[in-house]
């Protein structure tokens, strides 16, 4: 059965790379699955290290095993979550004939930013981002680095001109967060807003 007639309200590609901020990617994955979206998940090699260091999660090398782990962790429906390896060129996200509705790299390293900006598809994450841009779908890059060098800024500008949304992980504090979880939810809420996925993670500005 083609994806277009399956009961997923959106198809979102999510890449977790090695920039600090594993909780952003994990919380976003959880929220996307809860929303009823189909998720194509990719984790870079550095992303595996990141998840181990910051979330005590060991991502299996075999995509099938990783898929089973995340599906059980977040309670996804059968077929809702797909996990792909870094060289799995037969994945739907690798071709413009079956692009996702949108793609998010969260967190996004400046190395991944540079590779996408150069158009060099060295692995599936780069290729999926390239496909997303060329098919004029939304690409959101949650960059996590400080300070930014002029090279980082020029790469952001280049990608912004190509249509990407550059969303550095800069949470706001005007809502007086009391926990790290609330800070994480602020950033995830901004991503969900740009994906046009309803949520109630944080209060809206100007509301009581």
N, C-alpha and C positions, 0 to 999 in steps of 0.2 A: 504494500500500500504506500503510495507516495506521501512524503512528509506533508505536502500541502493540504491533504484531507485528513490528517491525523488530528487528534483533539488537543493540540498544543496551541495556546493563544499567540505565542511568539517563539522564534528560535534565536537563541543568544549564544554566541561563542564567547567563552570566558577563558582568558589565559592568566595564569599566576606565574610571575617571574620572580627573580631573586632580590628585588628591592625590599627593604624592611617594610613590614606592614601586612604580614600574613593574615591577620584578623580581618582586614578589609576584604580580602579575596574570599575568605571562608564565609564571612557574614553575607557577602553579596551572593555567593553560591546558594546559601540557605534561603535567602529571600527570593531569588529567581525561581527556585524549585517550588517554594510555597505559593508563588504567584501563578503557577501553572505553565510557566515557560518551559520549552525544551532547551536543555543546556548541552552544548558541546564544550567539554572541559579539556584544557591542555595545561600541563605543568612543565616548565622548563627544568633543566638539570639543576640550575641554581635555585629554582623555585622549590625543588624537593629538599634542598639543604635548608632553605628558609623555613619551610613548614616543620622540619625537624627541630630547628633551633627555637622558633618562636611559638609553635603550637604543639610541640611534642607529637607530631604526626609523621609516621613513616609511610611515604607514598610508594607503593609497590612499583617495580619496574615494568611489569606486564600491565598494559592498559586495562585488560579484563579484570585483573585483581584490584586495581585502583578504582575502577568503576564500581565494583561490588562494595568496596569499603565506603566510598562516598555515598552511594545509594542507601546503604544501611545506616550510615551516620545521620543523614538528613531525611530519610524516609521518603525518597522519591518514588514515583509510580514506575511500573515496568516500562522500559524504553524511554523514559523521560530524560535520563542522564546518559550521555555518551562520553567516554574518556578516550582520547587519542594520544598515541606516542609521537615523539618529536619528528620522526621520519615516516609517519603513516600518511603517505601522499594520496592514498585512496579515500581519505576522510572527506565527507561532504564539503567541509569548509575550504578545501584546497582547490575548488573549482567554481568559476563564475556561473556554472549551470545549476548550482545548488547552494547559493550563498546564504548565510544566516541573515536574519532581519537586522542584526546589529552585532558588534563585537566590543568587548571590554578587555583591556589588559590592566589587571588590578591585583597587586601593585605592578607598576611598570618600571623596569630599570632604565637608566639612561643608555645602556648598551642596546637594549631592545628598541628604544626610541630611535637610536641612530641607525640600526639595521632597517627598521621600517621606513625611515626617512630616505634612506639610500635606495630603496626598492630591491634590496638583495634578500631574496627568500632563501635563507640558509636552513631554516627548519619550518615545521608546520605552523608555528605561531607567526613567523614573519610572512609566510605565504597566505595564511588566513587574513592577516591584516591587509596585505596587498590586494587580495580579492575584495575585501570589504570596501576599500577605497575605490577600486576601479569600477565596482558595481554600484557606487554611490549609495552605499548603506552607511549607517552611523558607526564610526569608530571612536571609542572613548579610551583615552590613555590616562590612567591614574598614576602619574609620575611621582616617585618618592625619592627625593634627593635634596640635599642642601649643603652649601649654596649651589646655585646653578652656574656653570661656566658659560662663556659665550658660545661654545660649541653646542651645549645643551639647548640654549635659548634659540640658536639658529635652527636647530633640528625641530624644535617645537613650532617655530614660525613657519618653517617649510611644510610641516604636516598640517598646521592650522589652515594654511593657504590651500592645501589639497582637500580640505573638508573634515579633518579630524577634530574632535573635541579634546582639548588639552585641559585636564582636570587634576592639577597637583593635589596631593593628599594634604590639604590645608584646612582642617576642621575649624569651624567657628565656635565661639564660646559665649555668644550673647544669650543662649538659652540656659546658661548656668549648669553645665553637665556635672554630675556628681560621680560618675564612674567612667572607666575606660570604655565600657560597652556603649555608653551613650555617645561618646566621642566617635567611636567607630560607626555607629548608626548614622551620625550626621553625614559622614562622607558617603556611606552606602545610599542614604536617602537622595543625595544629589545625583548619584549615578542612576538610580531608579527613575528620578524625575526626567532625566534626559532620554531614558529608554521608554518613557511614557507608560511606566508600570505603576499603578496605584499602590500606595503604602501609607502607613500611619506610624512611621518610625520616629519622627520628630515633629514638634509643633511648627505650624506655619507662621512666618513673620506677619505680625499685625493681627493675629487671632488671640482670643482670650484663653 
